[in-house]
Amino acid sequence: MNQAVAKIAVSAATYHIDKPYDYLIPADFIEQAIPGMRVIVPFGLGNKKSEGVILSLCNINENKKLKSIISFPDEEPVLSTENIKLALWMSDRFFCTVYDALRAMLPAKMSSKRKIKNHIITKNNEDIVLNPEQKSVVDGLLPLLNSDTPEAALLYGVTGSGKTMVYINLIEKTLLLNKTAIVLVPEIALTPQTVNIFATHFGESVAVLHSALGTGQRFDEWKRIRDGNVRVVVGTRSAVFAPLTNIGLIVIDEEQEHTYKSESSPRYHAREVAKYRITRSSGLLLLASATPSVDSMYAAKIGKYKLFTLKNRFNEKDLPPVLIVDMKKELIAGNGGTISSVLRNELDKNIANGEQSILFINRRGASPLVACGECGFTYKCRYCSVSMTYHISKKRMLCHYCGFSMTTPVVCPECSGKLRFIGAGTQKIEMELLDLYPDVGIIRMDADTTSRINSHDKLLSSFRKKEGQILLGTQMVTKGLDFENVTLVGVLSADLSLYISDYRANEKTFSLITQVVGRSGRGDKQGRAVIQTFTPEHNVITLASRQDYEGFYKSEINLRQALGSPPIHDLLAITAVGFDENKVVTSFTKLGAAIKNYFRGDKDIRVLGPAPAVVSKVSNKYRYRLLISCTNNKRIRETVAHAVKEFTRDNTNRGVTVFADADLCE
């Protein structure tokens, strides 16, 4: 008997049982059953309804008893065959189910009956005028853009060198080739500004995709793209999945940023997905930054990427001179505040001159530690292995990992001693600035002030209108922002990210400092910067103050070679999570032994751990991690995937969740 069958990726199928499941196509649904269609199917012993996606169709000649498709939520396929191929690749590369990979390509909610809102975007048709250095870069990139084979390039351009103008010129050339383009930015805060720039040049053919859009807005934009009404997509990480066809160019701006890496399944890196899509369409992948990741610069140095540089600012101004302030000397001089005497003097000048300033500290809230000054008791989250952060606005202590909060006590619960609020975050610094400058507008930009839709755009618009002279914020103010009236940047605690447990600590610190310093002096006026630190002699601090990327890269790559860390070797991580720490340790130790046994005798593979994760408990779940230093290839991934699936199938490990990550970002 001939049966029409659909092979379906089912949402209810977890990683260890993930495979295409066969379902009978009822006669009434034969014409609707097309690869890429969403379906509702019965799954499991209880035949619970579950969503799925048709991967392929086939006929089975045997009389095999199969469950049938129940219904189709849509009138047409929501995913293409290219999407399906990408999902299959992602399931291998990023240790996820095929359905999870497919779901990442779709808006949060799907509806085929929504009416698309009209998008009114003006277009000024401004001519792009490149300086000689920019023109040289574009001339070098054009042969890669016109190539019949996929190409990849790294654009290393100092802050303010006009990389965006290079992107626009390349997009124009891409559209002339009847191809499409994607531009990725690392922060939602940068999206409105970037969209406005591209909309000025490309009008209605531009769409925007990012997580801060409302559900309806995101679906509207996605449908405009899928229907072929868009040729340029701008957005954050997930925009790499934009349903464009014939992609000729993908630009990843500020390519070094960790926000391009997803921390939930599928744990993909946008750069790797972009490489796949560009390879399939024979286009150009352009990675760009003033502080390229060590991985990307290494790839350029060994010839995997073509390297292009912009060594000078577009306005021909010098990079901002930097003053390094030793905060130990400030303490000795009796200044226990967050704002040094040097920075205050520079702020005074700016305020008097009607110029604007940006202050950066990579810590939100008021004080990251609440402790007793008498017995030493410290407040820690009852569910996580981290200290509680005091927030002035709500007068509460908050855990930045699980969200647990509590009223701040008046005295120590152990000895009734006086509590001390140690350290400073954006809220505390804002209060200090208001005391110093009560008549000056201060705009704070952090996770607490940007939680609402369009809040990023409103805050930046207010600063652009000069409704505030000081913009204070976390790392969302360090990159991509272009304000002509900003002539001073202050880095308030340059040491914060130097000593985190991460092999990229030096790289992250150098990048943050260099990027935020580059926000100064982007107009006609010369800018300057102040870096406050307790370790002024630290190599990373001094190199960042000089904006000496080449010096930093040489120092850092030598360290990576000595340690054998990326990009010299790849790191794969396996993480175990569970409520019972003893069970997590016991079961994960067995898995670690099995992994070590699999790779026994291979001298190029090192298995490290298991050991507690950097933050060992989150939301009452204990986290342990095992690292594999290797060359990431299909054989190793298949071995890791097999080990994870076997662990999950073993009922003695019930209560412990294990997952693998091919691009460790912590």
LUMGUZA-117123 format. One line per field, with one value per residue (C-alpha): x, y negated, z; residue number from 1; residue in three letters. Coordinates in steps of 0.5 Angstrom, whole numbers, plus 500, padded with zeros to 3 digits. Example, Ala and Ser with C-alpha at 12.3 -4.5 7.8 and 13.67 -1.06 7.14 Angstrom:
BEGIN
u <- [525,527];
v <- [509,502];
w <- [516,514];
i <- [1,2];
aa <- [ALA,SER];
% end
This chain:
BEGIN
u <- [500,503,503,504,509,512,518,517,522,517,518,516,522,528,535,537,531,531,530,525,519,514,507,502,499,491,488,485,492,496,496,498,504,510,517,517,510,508,504,500,501,500,507,509,505,499,499,499,499,505,508,512,515,515,523,521,516,516,512,512,510,509,503,506,502,503,500,497,498,492,492,496,497,499,496,503,510,514,520,524,528,535,532,531,538,541,537,540,547,546,544,550,554,551,548,541,535,533,526,530,534,528,524,530,529,521,518,516,508,506,500,498,492,495,495,501,502,505,512,513,521,524,529,534,539,545,551,557,563,569,576,582,583,576,576,582,578,572,576,579,573,569,573,571,564,563,567,563,566,564,569,571,574,576,576,580,578,580,574,571,574,568,566,559,560,564,558,553,558,558,551,549,554,550,544,546,548,541,543,541,544,544,548,548,550,551,546,539,541,545,539,535,541,543,537,536,543,541,534,536,540,535,528,523,527,530,527,529,529,531,528,526,520,513,511,506,512,517,512,510,518,519,513,516,522,520,515,521,519,526,533,537,536,539,538,542,544,537,537,542,536,532,529,532,534,540,544,551,553,553,556,558,559,563,564,568,562,560,552,553,553,546,547,540,539,540,547,549,554,552,558,558,551,553,559,554,549,555,558,551,550,557,557,562,562,565,567,569,571,576,578,577,577,583,580,578,585,589,584,586,594,594,590,583,580,583,585,583,585,582,588,585,579,574,574,582,582,587,585,583,589,588,589,590,588,591,585,590,593,586,584,591,589,582,577,573,568,567,569,576,579,582,575,571,576,575,567,567,570,565,559,562,563,556,560,557,561,560,561,562,562,560,556,549,545,548,553,555,556,552,556,557,562,563,562,564,557,555,548,548,542,539,538,545,552,553,552,546,546,543,539,537,531,527,531,532,537,537,540,542,542,535,532,530,530,529,528,534,535,537,542,546,542,548,550,546,552,551,551,556,554,561,563,559,554,550,545,550,554,548,547,554,553,547,550,556,552,545,543,546,542,544,542,543,543,543,538,534,532,532,527,521,520,524,527,534,532,528,534,539,535,534,542,542,538,542,537,543,550,552,551,552,551,554,557,551,554,561,560,557,554,556,555,559,558,561,568,570,569,570,572,570,573,577,579,572,573,580,580,574,575,575,581,578,578,584,581,574,577,582,576,571,576,578,571,568,574,573,566,570,572,568,566,570,572,578,576,579,579,580,581,580,584,587,592,595,601,597,599,592,590,596,595,588,590,594,589,595,591,597,601,595,594,602,602,595,596,603,599,594,599,603,596,593,587,583,584,590,585,578,574,568,564,559,555,551,545,541,538,542,549,551,548,550,557,557,553,558,564,562,561,567,571,567,569,576,576,573,579,584,591,589,595,591,585,585,579,579,574,569,569,564,562,564,557,556,549,543,536,538,541,548,552,559,563,567,572,575,581,581,580,573,571,565,568,569,562,559,563,560,553,553,556,551,545,547,547,540,538,541,535,540,542,534,534,541,541,547,548,554,556,561,563,564,563,564];
v <- [500,493,488,481,479,473,473,467,464,464,459,464,468,466,467,474,476,471,474,473,477,480,478,480,474,475,474,468,465,467,461,457,461,458,458,451,452,452,457,460,467,472,474,479,484,479,476,469,464,461,456,459,457,461,463,467,472,479,485,491,498,502,502,498,496,488,482,477,470,466,459,454,447,443,443,443,445,441,443,445,451,447,445,453,454,449,452,459,456,452,458,461,455,452,459,457,460,459,455,451,448,447,444,439,437,435,429,430,431,433,431,431,426,420,414,411,404,399,397,389,388,382,383,376,380,377,378,382,378,383,380,383,388,391,391,395,400,400,401,407,410,410,415,420,417,419,426,432,435,434,429,426,420,416,409,406,398,394,391,385,387,388,395,394,390,396,401,396,396,403,404,400,404,410,408,406,413,415,418,417,415,416,411,414,409,412,407,406,399,398,400,394,390,395,396,388,388,394,391,385,388,394,392,397,403,403,407,408,414,414,417,410,410,411,418,415,410,416,420,415,414,421,422,416,419,426,423,420,412,411,411,409,412,408,412,415,422,426,422,426,431,426,429,426,429,428,425,422,418,419,414,415,409,409,416,417,417,423,421,424,431,434,437,441,446,446,443,441,435,430,430,438,437,431,436,441,437,433,439,442,435,434,427,423,423,417,417,410,406,401,407,414,420,424,430,425,422,428,431,425,426,433,431,434,427,421,415,408,402,395,392,385,381,379,372,372,370,374,379,377,376,380,378,384,383,387,388,390,383,380,384,382,375,376,377,383,381,385,378,377,369,370,372,367,361,364,364,357,355,358,356,349,349,352,359,366,372,379,383,391,396,403,404,402,401,397,402,409,411,410,412,411,406,410,418,418,421,420,421,426,429,434,438,436,436,428,422,418,411,405,401,394,393,398,398,406,411,415,421,419,427,429,423,424,418,416,410,407,408,403,407,413,419,423,417,411,408,402,404,401,400,402,400,396,397,393,391,389,385,381,379,377,373,370,367,364,361,360,356,360,365,373,378,385,391,398,404,401,395,399,404,401,401,395,393,394,389,384,383,383,378,374,373,371,366,363,364,367,366,372,379,384,392,399,402,400,393,395,397,394,388,382,375,369,365,370,368,372,379,382,389,390,396,399,405,408,413,415,420,424,432,431,432,426,422,418,417,415,410,407,407,403,398,397,396,392,387,387,384,377,372,374,367,361,360,364,370,372,378,380,387,388,394,397,401,395,399,405,407,407,400,397,400,398,391,391,394,399,405,408,408,411,416,418,419,422,427,429,431,435,439,440,442,446,442,440,438,443,449,449,450,454,454,459,456,460,457,459,458,463,461,468,472,466,468,475,476,471,474,481,477,473,480,483,477,477,485,483,479,483,483,477,472,466,466,464,465,460,461,462,456,451,446,439,437,444,443,440,440,445,450,452,451,455,455,459,456,460,456,459,457,457,462,466,473,469,466,473,476,470,471,478,477,472,476,483,479,476,483,486,486,486,478,476,469,467,463,463,459,458,451,450,443,442,435,434];
w <- [500,498,504,503,509,512,515,521,526,532,538,544,541,546,544,546,542,536,529,523,525,520,520,515,511,510,503,505,506,501,497,503,505,503,506,511,513,520,523,529,530,536,540,545,549,551,543,546,541,539,533,528,521,515,513,507,504,501,500,504,500,506,511,517,522,523,526,522,522,525,522,519,522,516,509,506,508,513,512,505,503,505,512,513,510,515,521,519,519,526,529,528,529,536,539,538,536,528,531,536,530,525,531,531,524,526,529,536,534,527,524,517,518,520,516,515,517,512,513,512,511,507,502,502,496,499,495,499,499,501,503,499,505,505,497,497,502,498,491,495,497,490,487,493,492,485,486,484,490,497,501,508,510,516,516,522,522,528,532,528,521,517,517,516,510,507,509,505,499,499,500,494,489,492,490,483,483,484,491,498,504,512,517,524,530,537,541,541,543,536,532,531,529,524,521,520,517,512,511,509,503,502,504,504,502,509,515,522,526,534,540,543,537,539,537,532,529,529,525,520,519,518,513,509,508,506,501,498,499,503,500,506,513,519,526,532,533,530,524,521,520,516,510,504,498,494,499,497,503,510,515,522,525,532,530,537,541,546,544,537,541,544,551,550,545,540,542,536,534,529,525,524,521,517,514,512,509,505,503,500,496,494,497,502,509,512,519,522,528,531,536,532,536,537,533,527,527,527,522,518,519,517,511,512,511,507,511,510,515,516,520,520,523,517,520,520,527,532,537,543,548,554,562,566,574,579,584,590,590,590,596,599,598,601,595,597,591,584,581,581,582,575,572,575,573,566,567,569,563,559,562,562,554,553,551,552,556,556,563,563,568,567,573,574,581,586,590,588,595,602,608,616,617,624,623,616,614,607,603,598,594,597,590,587,589,588,592,592,589,592,588,590,586,589,596,595,594,587,584,577,575,578,579,587,591,598,602,605,612,617,621,620,622,625,630,629,626,621,614,609,602,598,591,586,580,575,580,586,581,578,585,586,579,581,588,584,578,581,575,569,565,567,563,565,560,563,564,569,564,558,559,555,548,544,551,548,542,547,551,546,542,548,549,542,543,548,554,558,558,561,559,564,562,562,556,551,551,549,542,535,538,534,538,535,541,546,547,554,556,563,564,571,573,568,572,573,567,568,573,571,570,563,558,554,560,557,550,553,557,552,547,552,554,547,544,549,549,541,542,544,539,533,531,529,536,539,544,550,555,563,565,572,575,581,576,572,570,567,560,558,561,558,551,551,553,547,543,541,538,534,541,544,539,539,547,547,542,545,551,548,544,551,554,548,548,542,537,538,540,540,546,547,554,557,562,568,572,577,584,588,588,590,584,579,581,582,575,571,574,570,564,565,565,559,555,557,555,548,547,550,547,542,545,541,546,553,557,563,569,571,576,578,573,574,578,581,583,579,581,586,581,581,575,573,567,563,558,552,548,541,534,533,528,526,529,536,535,534,540,545,542,543,550,552,549,552,559,558,556,563,568,574,571,572,575,572,565,561,554,550,547,541,542,550,551,559];
i <- [1,2,3,4,5,6,7,8,9,10,11,12,13,14,15,16,17,18,19,20,21,22,23,24,25,26,27,28,29,30,31,32,33,34,35,36,37,38,39,40,41,42,43,44,45,46,47,48,49,50,51,52,53,54,55,56,57,58,59,60,61,62,63,64,65,66,67,68,69,70,71,72,73,74,75,76,77,78,79,80,81,82,83,84,85,86,87,88,89,90,91,92,93,94,95,96,97,98,99,100,101,102,103,104,105,106,107,108,109,110,111,112,113,114,115,116,117,118,119,120,121,122,123,124,125,126,127,128,129,130,131,132,133,134,135,136,137,138,139,140,141,142,143,144,145,146,147,148,149,150,151,152,153,154,155,156,157,158,159,160,161,162,163,164,165,166,167,168,169,170,171,172,173,174,175,176,177,178,179,180,181,182,183,184,185,186,187,188,189,190,191,192,193,194,195,196,197,198,199,200,201,202,203,204,205,206,207,208,209,210,211,212,213,214,215,216,217,218,219,220,221,222,223,224,225,226,227,228,229,230,231,232,233,234,235,236,237,238,239,240,241,242,243,244,245,246,247,248,249,250,251,252,253,254,255,256,257,258,259,260,261,262,263,264,265,266,267,268,269,270,271,272,273,274,275,276,277,278,279,280,281,282,283,284,285,286,287,288,289,290,291,292,293,294,295,296,297,298,299,300,301,302,303,304,305,306,307,308,309,310,311,312,313,314,315,316,317,318,319,320,321,322,323,324,325,326,327,328,329,330,331,332,333,334,335,336,337,338,339,340,341,342,343,344,345,346,347,348,349,350,351,352,353,354,355,356,357,358,359,360,361,362,363,364,365,366,367,368,369,370,371,372,373,374,375,376,377,378,379,380,381,382,383,384,385,386,387,388,389,390,391,392,393,394,395,396,397,398,399,400,401,402,403,404,405,406,407,408,409,410,411,412,413,414,415,416,417,418,419,420,421,422,423,424,425,426,427,428,429,430,431,432,433,434,435,436,437,438,439,440,441,442,443,444,445,446,447,448,449,450,451,452,453,454,455,456,457,458,459,460,461,462,463,464,465,466,467,468,469,470,471,472,473,474,475,476,477,478,479,480,481,482,483,484,485,486,487,488,489,490,491,492,493,494,495,496,497,498,499,500,501,502,503,504,505,506,507,508,509,510,511,512,513,514,515,516,517,518,519,520,521,522,523,524,525,526,527,528,529,530,531,532,533,534,535,536,537,538,539,540,541,542,543,544,545,546,547,548,549,550,551,552,553,554,555,556,557,558,559,560,561,562,563,564,565,566,567,568,569,570,571,572,573,574,575,576,577,578,579,580,581,582,583,584,585,586,587,588,589,590,591,592,593,594,595,596,597,598,599,600,601,602,603,604,605,606,607,608,609,610,611,612,613,614,615,616,617,618,619,620,621,622,623,624,625,626,627,628,629,630,631,632,633,634,635,636,637,638,639,640,641,642,643,644,645,646,647,648,649,650,651,652,653,654,655,656,657,658,659,660,661,662,663,664,665,666];
aa <- [MET,ASN,GLN,ALA,VAL,ALA,LYS,ILE,ALA,VAL,SER,ALA,ALA,THR,TYR,HIS,ILE,ASP,LYS,PRO,TYR,ASP,TYR,LEU,ILE,PRO,ALA,ASP,PHE,ILE,GLU,GLN,ALA,ILE,PRO,GLY,MET,ARG,VAL,ILE,VAL,PRO,PHE,GLY,LEU,GLY,ASN,LYS,LYS,SER,GLU,GLY,VAL,ILE,LEU,SER,LEU,CYS,ASN,ILE,ASN,GLU,ASN,LYS,LYS,LEU,LYS,SER,ILE,ILE,SER,PHE,PRO,ASP,GLU,GLU,PRO,VAL,LEU,SER,THR,GLU,ASN,ILE,LYS,LEU,ALA,LEU,TRP,MET,SER,ASP,ARG,PHE,PHE,CYS,THR,VAL,TYR,ASP,ALA,LEU,ARG,ALA,MET,LEU,PRO,ALA,LYS,MET,SER,SER,LYS,ARG,LYS,ILE,LYS,ASN,HIS,ILE,ILE,THR,LYS,ASN,ASN,GLU,ASP,ILE,VAL,LEU,ASN,PRO,GLU,GLN,LYS,SER,VAL,VAL,ASP,GLY,LEU,LEU,PRO,LEU,LEU,ASN,SER,ASP,THR,PRO,GLU,ALA,ALA,LEU,LEU,TYR,GLY,VAL,THR,GLY,SER,GLY,LYS,THR,MET,VAL,TYR,ILE,ASN,LEU,ILE,GLU,LYS,THR,LEU,LEU,LEU,ASN,LYS,THR,ALA,ILE,VAL,LEU,VAL,PRO,GLU,ILE,ALA,LEU,THR,PRO,GLN,THR,VAL,ASN,ILE,PHE,ALA,THR,HIS,PHE,GLY,GLU,SER,VAL,ALA,VAL,LEU,HIS,SER,ALA,LEU,GLY,THR,GLY,GLN,ARG,PHE,ASP,GLU,TRP,LYS,ARG,ILE,ARG,ASP,GLY,ASN,VAL,ARG,VAL,VAL,VAL,GLY,THR,ARG,SER,ALA,VAL,PHE,ALA,PRO,LEU,THR,ASN,ILE,GLY,LEU,ILE,VAL,ILE,ASP,GLU,GLU,GLN,GLU,HIS,THR,TYR,LYS,SER,GLU,SER,SER,PRO,ARG,TYR,HIS,ALA,ARG,GLU,VAL,ALA,LYS,TYR,ARG,ILE,THR,ARG,SER,SER,GLY,LEU,LEU,LEU,LEU,ALA,SER,ALA,THR,PRO,SER,VAL,ASP,SER,MET,TYR,ALA,ALA,LYS,ILE,GLY,LYS,TYR,LYS,LEU,PHE,THR,LEU,LYS,ASN,ARG,PHE,ASN,GLU,LYS,ASP,LEU,PRO,PRO,VAL,LEU,ILE,VAL,ASP,MET,LYS,LYS,GLU,LEU,ILE,ALA,GLY,ASN,GLY,GLY,THR,ILE,SER,SER,VAL,LEU,ARG,ASN,GLU,LEU,ASP,LYS,ASN,ILE,ALA,ASN,GLY,GLU,GLN,SER,ILE,LEU,PHE,ILE,ASN,ARG,ARG,GLY,ALA,SER,PRO,LEU,VAL,ALA,CYS,GLY,GLU,CYS,GLY,PHE,THR,TYR,LYS,CYS,ARG,TYR,CYS,SER,VAL,SER,MET,THR,TYR,HIS,ILE,SER,LYS,LYS,ARG,MET,LEU,CYS,HIS,TYR,CYS,GLY,PHE,SER,MET,THR,THR,PRO,VAL,VAL,CYS,PRO,GLU,CYS,SER,GLY,LYS,LEU,ARG,PHE,ILE,GLY,ALA,GLY,THR,GLN,LYS,ILE,GLU,MET,GLU,LEU,LEU,ASP,LEU,TYR,PRO,ASP,VAL,GLY,ILE,ILE,ARG,MET,ASP,ALA,ASP,THR,THR,SER,ARG,ILE,ASN,SER,HIS,ASP,LYS,LEU,LEU,SER,SER,PHE,ARG,LYS,LYS,GLU,GLY,GLN,ILE,LEU,LEU,GLY,THR,GLN,MET,VAL,THR,LYS,GLY,LEU,ASP,PHE,GLU,ASN,VAL,THR,LEU,VAL,GLY,VAL,LEU,SER,ALA,ASP,LEU,SER,LEU,TYR,ILE,SER,ASP,TYR,ARG,ALA,ASN,GLU,LYS,THR,PHE,SER,LEU,ILE,THR,GLN,VAL,VAL,GLY,ARG,SER,GLY,ARG,GLY,ASP,LYS,GLN,GLY,ARG,ALA,VAL,ILE,GLN,THR,PHE,THR,PRO,GLU,HIS,ASN,VAL,ILE,THR,LEU,ALA,SER,ARG,GLN,ASP,TYR,GLU,GLY,PHE,TYR,LYS,SER,GLU,ILE,ASN,LEU,ARG,GLN,ALA,LEU,GLY,SER,PRO,PRO,ILE,HIS,ASP,LEU,LEU,ALA,ILE,THR,ALA,VAL,GLY,PHE,ASP,GLU,ASN,LYS,VAL,VAL,THR,SER,PHE,THR,LYS,LEU,GLY,ALA,ALA,ILE,LYS,ASN,TYR,PHE,ARG,GLY,ASP,LYS,ASP,ILE,ARG,VAL,LEU,GLY,PRO,ALA,PRO,ALA,VAL,VAL,SER,LYS,VAL,SER,ASN,LYS,TYR,ARG,TYR,ARG,LEU,LEU,ILE,SER,CYS,THR,ASN,ASN,LYS,ARG,ILE,ARG,GLU,THR,VAL,ALA,HIS,ALA,VAL,LYS,GLU,PHE,THR,ARG,ASP,ASN,THR,ASN,ARG,GLY,VAL,THR,VAL,PHE,ALA,ASP,ALA,ASP,LEU,CYS,GLU];
% end
